[in-house]
Amino acid sequence: MTALVFVDTDILLYARDASETVRQPIARQWLDGLWKDRSGRLSYQVLHEYYVTVTRKLRPGLSPEEAQADVRDLLTWRPTRMDAAMLEDAWWLEGRFLLSHWDALIVAAARALGCRRLLTEDLQHGQDLDGLLVVDPFDTAAQDTATT
């Protein structure tokens, strides 16, 4: 079975950002692989961040209708909702790994979903967060870690 991979907002945004001529094709390659093997996971936090950024900050961005269609597609990735246990885990992670609150929420969501990888450029590549490995997709080829 393919290991589950939690995708942070930045990867979704790079896949849509035409100004990112180097990162866009890499982000798309990762996302294509995750769609193909159905191993991508995310949280409602990621979906909210994606929607707001892609409709209000990205230039050129997406219309609300286009962004809503993206989010609806991503719902098949079984996003997790925040609950009390996840919030407690995030607070613990903040202290244990000295993470920002928002990053700790991402890590807690990935852990709650049973992911083995966290695809982000916001944390240190290769960092082991108690069994959750941080993968910077721009330091690692998609085929190197997508299935391990």
C-alpha positions as CSV (number, residue, x, y, z in Angstrom):
1,M,0.0,0.0,0.0
2,T,1.1,3.5,-0.7
3,A,1.9,5.7,2.3
4,L,-0.4,8.6,2.8
5,V,1.0,12.1,2.1
6,F,-0.4,15.3,3.7
7,V,-0.2,18.2,1.3
8,D,0.3,21.7,2.7
9,T,-1.3,24.8,1.1
10,D,1.9,26.0,-0.5
11,I,2.1,23.0,-2.8
12,L,-1.4,23.5,-4.1
13,L,-0.7,27.1,-4.7
14,Y,2.5,26.5,-6.6
15,A,0.6,24.1,-8.9
16,R,-1.6,27.0,-9.8
17,D,0.9,29.9,-9.9
18,A,2.1,30.4,-13.5
19,S,4.7,32.9,-12.3
20,E,6.5,30.0,-10.5
21,T,8.2,28.6,-13.7
22,V,10.5,26.3,-11.7
23,R,8.2,25.2,-8.8
24,Q,4.9,24.9,-10.7
25,P,5.9,21.8,-12.8
26,I,7.4,20.1,-9.7
27,A,4.3,20.8,-7.7
28,R,2.1,19.5,-10.5
29,Q,4.1,16.3,-10.8
30,W,3.7,15.6,-7.1
31,L,0.0,16.3,-7.2
32,D,-0.5,14.2,-10.3
33,G,1.2,11.3,-8.6
34,L,-0.9,11.7,-5.4
35,W,-4.1,11.8,-7.5
36,K,-3.0,8.7,-9.4
37,D,-2.3,6.6,-6.3
38,R,-5.0,8.2,-4.2
39,S,-2.5,8.9,-1.4
40,G,-3.0,12.7,-1.0
41,R,-4.6,14.0,2.2
42,L,-5.2,17.5,3.6
43,S,-7.3,19.4,6.2
44,Y,-10.0,21.9,6.0
45,Q,-7.5,24.5,7.2
46,V,-5.5,23.8,4.0
47,L,-8.6,24.1,1.8
48,H,-9.6,27.4,3.4
49,E,-6.0,28.8,3.0
50,Y,-5.9,27.7,-0.6
51,Y,-9.3,29.2,-1.5
52,V,-8.5,32.6,0.0
53,T,-5.1,32.8,-1.5
54,V,-5.9,31.6,-4.9
55,T,-8.9,34.0,-5.2
56,R,-7.6,37.1,-3.4
57,K,-3.8,37.1,-3.5
58,L,-2.5,35.1,-6.5
59,R,-2.1,37.1,-9.7
60,P,-3.6,36.0,-11.9
61,G,-5.7,34.0,-9.6
62,L,-8.9,32.0,-10.0
63,S,-12.4,33.1,-10.0
64,P,-14.4,32.0,-6.9
65,E,-16.2,29.4,-9.1
66,E,-13.0,27.9,-10.3
67,A,-11.5,27.8,-6.8
68,Q,-14.7,26.2,-5.5
69,A,-14.4,23.5,-8.2
70,D,-10.8,22.8,-7.1
71,V,-11.9,22.6,-3.5
72,R,-14.7,20.3,-4.3
73,D,-12.3,18.0,-6.2
74,L,-10.0,18.0,-3.2
75,L,-12.8,16.9,-0.9
76,T,-12.1,13.4,-2.3
77,W,-8.8,13.6,-0.4
78,R,-10.8,13.1,2.9
79,P,-9.9,16.3,4.7
80,T,-9.9,16.2,8.4
81,R,-11.7,18.7,10.7
82,M,-10.2,20.2,13.8
83,D,-11.3,18.6,17.1
84,A,-10.2,18.9,20.7
85,A,-7.7,16.0,20.5
86,M,-6.1,17.5,17.4
87,L,-5.9,20.9,19.1
88,E,-4.2,19.3,22.1
89,D,-1.8,17.5,19.8
90,A,-1.0,20.8,18.0
91,W,-0.2,22.5,21.3
92,W,2.0,19.6,22.3
93,L,3.8,19.7,18.9
94,E,4.3,23.5,19.3
95,G,6.3,22.9,22.4
96,R,8.1,19.7,21.4
97,F,9.3,20.9,18.0
98,L,9.1,24.7,18.5
99,L,6.6,25.0,15.6
100,S,4.3,28.0,14.9
101,H,0.8,27.4,15.9
102,W,-0.4,27.1,12.2
103,D,2.4,24.7,11.3
104,A,1.6,22.6,14.4
105,L,-2.1,22.4,13.3
106,I,-0.9,21.1,9.9
107,V,1.3,18.5,11.6
108,A,-1.4,17.5,14.0
109,A,-3.9,17.0,11.1
110,A,-1.4,14.9,9.2
111,R,-0.8,12.7,12.2
112,A,-4.6,12.4,12.8
113,L,-5.0,11.1,9.2
114,G,-2.2,8.6,9.6
115,C,0.1,10.2,7.1
116,R,3.7,9.2,6.9
117,R,4.8,12.2,4.8
118,L,4.1,15.9,5.0
119,L,4.7,17.7,1.7
120,T,5.7,21.3,2.5
121,E,8.5,23.8,2.0
122,D,7.6,25.5,5.3
123,L,9.4,23.1,7.6
124,Q,12.9,21.5,7.5
125,H,13.3,18.8,4.8
126,G,13.9,15.4,6.3
127,Q,12.7,16.4,9.8
128,D,11.1,13.5,11.6
129,L,8.1,14.8,13.6
130,D,7.5,11.6,15.7
131,G,7.0,9.4,12.7
132,L,5.8,12.1,10.2
133,L,8.6,12.9,7.7
134,V,8.8,16.4,6.3
135,V,9.4,16.3,2.5
136,D,10.3,19.5,0.6
137,P,9.1,18.7,-2.9
138,F,11.6,21.1,-4.4
139,D,14.5,19.2,-2.7
140,T,13.2,15.7,-3.6
141,A,12.0,14.2,-6.8
142,A,8.4,13.0,-6.6
143,Q,9.3,9.4,-7.4
144,D,11.9,9.3,-4.7
145,T,9.5,9.4,-1.7
146,A,5.9,9.3,-2.9
147,T,5.6,5.6,-2.4
148,T,7.7,4.9,0.7
